[in-house]
Each structure stands twice: as C-alpha cells, then as structure tokens.
Amino acid sequence: MDYYSGSGPSIEKLRTFIREYLVYDGSQVPEEVIRQRYEASIDPEVVAAPPLRRPSGLAAAIRMDFTRDRRLAKSTIPTLVLWGTADKVNRPSGGPALQARKPNTDLYLFANTGHWVQWERPEEFNAATAAFLNQQTPAGARR
C-alpha cells in the first residue's frame, strides 16, 4: 500500500512485493512478469488514481476488512472464493470468515499458495471457476 508513496513506484519495490507477498514461491515469478506489472503500474492514469492506498486510522482499517460488512449476510448471490493458505496480503482466515458470513459461498483453499491463486495454480483455478460458472448458468444458455 506504500508503493505509490515515498519515493514512488519502482521496479525494486514491485519485485519485492510480488516475490515476498503475492506468491508462495517468489523464485517462480519470471522477471518479465515483474517488468510487465511495473509498466502497467506507472501508466499515468494509474499513478493519478492508485488502486490501493494505506488507510488512515482504526475506522479506515476496519473498513478494509470486507468480511465484517453486515450486508454480506443479506446477499444470496452464489459466490466462489478461491484463497491461498499462504496469502500474506489477505490473511488466510479471511476465506472461512467470508464463507461464514455470506450464504451460498463456496470456498476453495489452496495449500502452498499465496495471493495469486490464478497465477500459481492456473489449471485448478480455471477448473474450479469453470465448474462454478457452469453450475450457475441456466442449461439453455450454455454453449
């Protein structure tokens, strides 16, 4: 959340964040992926309105924990949550907490996986997502 503050964006900051926080095994992330993500992060429109900022104060920090939102219990929309058990961005307990608060939520936990489930476990991510979407799509609408 400090990526855009201080000295601003740098490939070194991004490399550290990706390899130490986003994935379970940072050595598996190619330098090309980091370079592409860095280029996207310094787009002038992104720099003008960064996607994440550090909240200020306790109330703001609590708002960042979406699992505490009281509206979740009222939502009946089927939801798929895919979560890495080694996620350092959103603590792993967040997945079960979200499932407990929101009806109709399927939760898949991926061992030895960080925040980037879709990157670290792409085949399983795609299979779980496709199966979930197929189950939610009316038979007449499937291709």
Order of alpha helices (4+ residues) and beta strands (2+ residues): alpha-alpha-alpha-alpha-beta-alpha-beta-alpha-alpha
